[in-house]
Amino acid sequence: MNNTISKTRQYLGLKRNIVLMLGLTVLMYTGEKLWERFIPKYLDGLGASILIIGAFGFLQNFLGAMWALPGGYISDTLGNRKAFMVFSILAIFGYTIAIVFNSWIAVFVGMLFFFGWSNVALPGSMSLITKTLGKGKTVMGISMHSLIRRIPMALGPIVGGVLIGTYGLLTGIKIAFGISIGLSLIGLIFINKLTVKDETEKPEKIHPLELWRTFDKKLKNLLVSDILVRFCEQIPYVFVVIWCLNVVKVSASDFGLLTAIEMVTSALIFIPVANYSDKLEKKPFIVITFVFFTIFPFMLYFSNTFWLLAIAFFIRGLKEFGEPTRKALILELSQKGVEARSFGMYYFVRDGIVAFAGFLGGVLWQVSPELNLFLATAFGVLGTLYFAVYGKGTDANSKAAI
């Protein structure tokens, strides 16, 4: 029995630091996902205009970009444990601002701190996985990270929907913010138990421009295609909840169930895909995931009932098919010793550009939801074709060091 458990832990890459990091991820992401999908509706309830809601989409991606690069540098400089501590304290501060002040402006200010956690901590999480597991288990480790994130991403919107249904939109979201603070405080206990051997080592100093020059053609082609596909995702992203609640007229609880369908679908494919992706050429896995990104907005337009929406969100869940593989490829193609910073630089460039998709989505939605969804699909087609033609991966025999 013990031997079976040991083999299972080894197969899944569940070493001590990975388990602690996954526990922290569950806590922090549960806090985020209680309210994240409902924020556009919350802003609407606070009197924000469609363009302000579109600006929320911009700020969400812009903050991801702005936090990703310093997140990588902080993780490489302070070490994973201290970096996670800093990120969590900032999140608590941001939640407090959003609770105290009853204004959409306060939400935007709070976001400067609490919406950065998942982005600022991501480079450190990926770096911790590579340091702990090595190249042979990178995709499996990232898949476990992605899988464990799907638990709060599935359950959080359901609980958030119940809170809104019970206490009303504004009070329900504020209660969700309060729960997020409590979970963040518990997360500090997990962070304190992390042990990373090389946290005392001084990392190589490298200027961001020099870091960018280390990106080879393979990594830049992946970045270009990823940017195009993320425009496909982000143009309609903040309006998906508006479409479901205002156009199709499902309830907040039903929307929570739709999100759960998406996350459960993602969770079910992570481990089988990771098992093969660590052994095979990575490019086909990424192409397939880009195809699912592209299909979702097109399918959403034709979804005028709950059950058609359920099919659309099932397809949306399948877009995670090759996401761990894409993240592993970024790390494999990064220069050795600066993986966290390279990962942060990649997301800094990608999300900094994609941030404008939120504004574009708001303008398009004002013209018509149909234009928003169909133009998003066109970006997805373009990005998928670009990677299919110009993209490269690394096969199982690649010697790219991590």
C-alpha positions in Angstrom: 0.0 0.0 0.0 2.8 2.4 1.0 4.7 1.4 -2.1 1.7 2.2 -4.3 1.2 5.6 -2.6 5.0 6.4 -3.0 4.9 5.5 -6.7 1.8 7.6 -7.3 3.4 10.6 -5.6 6.5 10.1 -7.7 4.4 9.8 -10.9 2.5 13.0 -10.1 5.6 14.8 -8.9 4.2 15.4 -5.5 7.3 16.3 -3.5 7.0 18.3 -0.3 7.5 21.8 -1.7 5.2 21.0 -4.6 2.4 19.9 -2.2 2.8 23.0 -0.1 2.8 25.2 -3.2 -0.4 23.4 -4.4 -2.0 24.0 -1.0 -1.2 27.7 -1.2 -2.6 27.8 -4.8 -5.9 26.3 -3.7 -6.3 28.8 -0.9 -5.4 31.9 -3.0 -7.3 30.8 -6.1 -10.4 29.9 -4.1 -10.3 33.5 -2.7 -10.0 34.9 -6.3 -12.6 32.8 -8.0 -15.4 33.5 -5.4 -15.8 36.9 -7.1 -13.7 37.1 -10.2 -16.3 36.0 -12.8 -18.9 38.2 -11.3 -16.9 41.4 -11.2 -18.2 42.8 -14.5 -21.8 42.4 -13.1 -20.6 43.9 -9.8 -19.2 46.9 -11.6 -22.5 47.2 -13.5 -24.3 47.2 -10.1 -22.0 50.0 -8.8 -23.0 52.1 -11.8 -20.1 51.6 -14.1 -20.7 52.0 -17.9 -20.0 49.5 -20.6 -16.7 51.2 -21.4 -15.7 51.1 -17.7 -16.4 47.4 -17.7 -14.3 47.1 -20.9 -11.6 49.0 -19.1 -11.8 46.4 -16.3 -10.8 43.8 -19.0 -7.9 46.1 -20.0 -6.8 46.6 -16.4 -7.0 42.8 -15.7 -4.6 42.0 -18.5 -2.5 45.1 -18.0 -1.9 44.2 -14.3 -1.1 40.7 -15.3 1.6 42.1 -17.6 2.9 44.7 -15.1 3.1 42.2 -12.2 4.5 39.3 -14.2 8.0 40.7 -14.9 8.7 42.1 -11.4 7.1 38.8 -10.1 9.8 36.9 -11.9 12.6 39.2 -10.7 11.3 39.1 -7.1 11.1 35.3 -7.1 14.6 35.0 -8.5 16.0 37.6 -6.1 14.2 37.0 -2.8 13.5 33.3 -3.3 10.1 31.6 -3.6 9.1 31.7 0.0 9.7 35.4 0.6 8.3 36.3 -2.7 5.0 34.4 -2.0 4.8 36.2 1.4 5.1 39.6 -0.2 2.5 38.8 -2.9 0.0 37.5 -0.4 0.3 40.5 1.9 -0.3 42.8 -1.1 -3.4 40.8 -1.9 -4.8 41.2 1.6 -4.3 45.0 1.4 -6.1 45.2 -2.0 -9.1 43.2 -0.7 -9.4 45.5 2.3 -9.6 48.6 0.0 -12.4 47.0 -2.1 -14.4 46.1 1.1 -14.1 49.5 2.8 -15.0 51.7 -0.1 -18.3 51.2 -2.0 -17.3 52.4 -5.4 -16.1 50.9 -8.7 -13.0 53.1 -8.4 -12.2 51.3 -5.1 -12.4 48.0 -7.0 -10.0 49.3 -9.6 -7.6 50.5 -6.9 -7.8 47.3 -4.9 -7.1 45.3 -8.1 -3.7 46.9 -8.3 -2.9 44.6 -5.4 -5.2 41.6 -5.2 -5.6 40.9 -8.9 -1.8 40.7 -9.3 -1.4 37.6 -7.0 -2.1 34.9 -9.6 0.1 36.7 -12.2 2.9 37.8 -9.9 3.1 34.4 -8.2 3.0 32.4 -11.5 6.7 32.8 -12.5 7.7 31.8 -9.0 5.4 28.8 -9.1 6.8 27.7 -12.4 10.4 28.2 -11.2 9.7 26.2 -8.1 8.4 23.3 -10.2 11.4 23.2 -12.4 13.8 23.5 -9.5 12.1 20.7 -7.6 11.2 18.2 -10.4 13.6 18.9 -13.3 13.0 18.6 -17.0 11.5 15.1 -17.1 8.6 16.0 -14.9 8.1 19.6 -15.9 4.8 19.2 -17.8 3.4 16.9 -15.1 4.3 19.4 -12.3 2.7 22.2 -14.3 -0.3 20.1 -15.0 -0.8 19.3 -11.3 -0.6 23.1 -10.7 -3.1 23.7 -13.4 -5.3 20.8 -12.2 -5.3 22.0 -8.6 -6.2 25.5 -9.7 -9.4 24.1 -11.4 -10.8 23.0 -8.0 -11.3 26.6 -6.8 -12.0 27.7 -10.3 -14.9 25.2 -10.4 -16.2 25.6 -6.9 -15.5 29.3 -6.4 -18.1 30.7 -8.9 -20.7 28.3 -7.5 -20.2 29.5 -3.9 -20.0 33.1 -5.2 -23.3 32.6 -7.1 -24.9 31.3 -3.9 -23.5 34.3 -1.9 -25.0 36.7 -4.5 -28.3 34.9 -4.6 -28.5 34.9 -0.8 -27.2 38.4 0.1 -27.6 40.3 -3.1 -25.0 41.4 -5.6 -23.1 44.1 -3.7 -23.2 42.5 -0.3 -22.5 39.0 -1.6 -19.3 40.2 -3.4 -18.1 42.1 -0.3 -18.5 38.9 1.7 -16.5 37.1 -0.9 -13.7 39.6 -0.6 -13.8 39.0 3.2 -13.5 35.3 2.7 -10.5 35.9 0.4 -8.7 37.8 3.2 -9.2 34.9 5.5 -7.9 32.3 3.0 -4.9 34.6 2.3 -4.0 34.6 6.0 -4.2 30.8 6.1 -2.0 30.7 3.0 0.8 32.5 4.9 1.1 29.4 7.1 1.8 27.2 4.0 4.3 29.8 2.7 6.2 29.7 6.0 6.8 25.9 5.6 8.3 26.1 2.1 12.0 25.2 2.0 14.0 26.1 -1.1 17.7 25.2 -0.9 19.0 27.9 -3.2 17.1 30.9 -1.8 20.4 32.2 -0.3 22.2 32.1 -3.7 22.6 35.4 -5.5 21.0 35.2 -8.9 22.7 36.4 -12.1 22.0 40.1 -12.7 20.4 40.7 -16.1 18.7 43.8 -17.4 15.2 43.3 -18.9 16.4 44.3 -22.4 19.2 41.8 -22.1 16.7 39.2 -20.9 14.6 39.9 -24.0 17.6 39.3 -26.3 17.9 35.8 -24.8 14.6 34.8 -26.4 15.2 32.7 -29.5 13.1 32.5 -32.6 11.1 29.5 -31.4 10.0 31.4 -28.2 9.2 34.6 -30.1 7.0 32.7 -32.6 5.2 31.0 -29.7 4.7 34.5 -28.2 3.3 36.0 -31.4 0.7 33.2 -31.9 -0.2 33.3 -28.2 -0.9 37.0 -28.3 -3.3 36.6 -31.3 -5.1 33.7 -29.6 -5.4 35.7 -26.3 -7.0 38.5 -28.2 -9.6 35.8 -29.2 -10.1 35.0 -25.6 -10.0 38.5 -24.1 -12.1 40.5 -26.5 -15.3 38.9 -25.2 -13.9 37.7 -21.8 -15.5 40.2 -19.4 -18.7 40.2 -21.4 -19.3 36.4 -21.2 -21.1 36.8 -17.8 -23.1 39.8 -19.3 -24.1 37.6 -22.3 -25.2 34.7 -20.0 -27.0 36.7 -17.4 -28.5 39.6 -19.5 -28.9 38.1 -23.0 -29.6 34.3 -22.4 -30.9 35.3 -18.9 -29.6 32.4 -16.9 -29.2 33.0 -13.1 -26.0 33.7 -11.2 -26.1 30.2 -9.8 -26.5 28.7 -13.3 -23.5 30.7 -14.4 -21.6 29.2 -11.5 -22.5 25.8 -12.8 -21.4 26.6 -16.3 -18.0 27.7 -15.0 -17.9 24.4 -13.0 -18.5 22.5 -16.2 -15.6 24.3 -17.8 -13.2 23.7 -14.9 -14.1 20.0 -14.5 -13.6 19.4 -18.2 -10.1 21.0 -17.9 -9.3 19.0 -14.8 -10.1 15.7 -16.4 -7.7 16.1 -19.3 -4.6 17.5 -17.5 -3.0 14.3 -16.2 -3.5 12.1 -19.4 -2.2 14.9 -21.6 0.8 15.6 -19.3 1.8 11.9 -19.3 2.2 12.0 -23.1 3.4 15.6 -23.5 6.5 15.0 -21.4 7.4 12.3 -23.9 6.3 13.6 -27.2 6.8 16.6 -29.5 4.9 19.6 -27.9 3.7 21.5 -31.0 0.6 19.4 -31.7 -0.7 19.8 -28.1 -0.4 23.6 -28.4 -2.1 23.7 -31.8 -5.0 21.7 -30.5 -5.5 24.0 -27.5 -5.4 27.1 -29.8 -8.2 25.5 -31.8 -10.5 25.2 -28.8 -9.7 28.9 -27.8 -11.0 29.8 -31.3 -14.2 27.8 -31.2 -15.6 29.1 -27.9 -16.7 32.7 -28.9 -18.2 31.4 -32.2 -20.1 28.7 -30.2 -21.2 31.2 -27.6 -23.0 33.4 -30.1 -25.3 30.4 -31.0 -25.9 29.5 -27.4 -29.4 30.8 -26.4 -30.3 28.2 -23.8 -28.6 26.9 -20.7 -27.8 23.5 -22.3 -26.2 25.1 -25.4 -24.2 27.3 -23.0 -23.2 24.1 -21.2 -21.8 22.7 -24.5 -20.0 26.0 -25.1 -18.4 26.0 -21.7 -17.4 22.3 -22.2 -15.5 23.4 -25.3 -14.0 26.3 -23.3 -12.7 23.8 -20.8 -11.0 21.8 -23.6 -8.9 24.9 -24.4 -6.7 23.9 -21.4 -5.6 20.8 -23.3 -2.2 22.1 -24.1 -1.8 25.0 -21.7 0.7 23.2 -19.3 2.6 22.1 -22.4 2.8 25.7 -23.6 4.1 26.8 -20.2 6.7 24.0 -20.1 7.8 25.0 -23.6 8.4 28.5 -22.4 10.6 27.2 -19.6 12.5 24.8 -21.9 13.3 27.6 -24.4 14.4 30.0 -21.6 18.0 30.6 -20.8 19.2 28.5 -17.8 19.3 30.3 -14.5 16.8 33.0 -15.4 13.7 30.8 -15.9 11.4 32.8 -13.6 12.4 36.1 -15.1 12.1 34.8 -18.6 8.6 33.4 -17.8 7.7 36.8 -16.3 9.1 38.6 -19.4 7.0 36.4 -21.7 3.9 37.2 -19.8 4.9 40.9 -19.5 5.0 41.3 -23.2 2.0 39.1 -24.0 -0.4 40.5 -21.5 0.9 44.1 -22.0 -0.3 43.8 -25.6 -3.4 41.7 -25.0 -4.5 44.2 -22.3 -5.9 46.4 -25.1 -8.2 43.6 -26.1 -10.4 44.6 -23.1 -10.9 48.1 -24.5 -11.4 46.8 -28.0 -14.0 44.4 -26.6 -15.9 47.2 -25.0 -16.0 49.3 -28.1 -17.1 46.2 -30.2 -19.7 45.3 -27.7 -21.3 48.7 -27.9 -21.5 48.3 -31.6 -23.0 44.8 -31.3 -22.2 41.6 -29.3 -22.1 39.7 -32.6 -19.2 41.8 -33.9 -17.4 41.3 -30.6 -17.7 37.5 -30.8 -17.0 37.0 -34.5 -13.9 39.3 -34.5 -12.6 37.4 -31.5 -13.0 34.2 -33.5 -11.1 35.7 -36.4 -8.1 36.5 -34.1 -8.2 32.9 -32.9 -8.1 31.6 -36.5 -5.1 33.8 -37.3 -3.1 32.9 -34.2 -3.7 29.1 -34.7 -2.6 29.3 -38.3 0.5 31.3 -37.4 1.7 28.7 -34.9 0.7 25.8 -37.1 3.0 27.3 -39.9 5.8 29.0 -37.9 5.7 27.5 -34.5 8.2 25.0 -33.2 8.3 22.7 -30.1 10.9 20.6 -28.4 10.6 16.8 -28.6 11.3 14.3 -25.9 14.9 14.1 -26.9 15.5 17.8 -26.7 18.4 18.8 -24.6 17.1 22.2 -23.7 18.1 22.8 -20.1 15.8 24.0 -17.4 
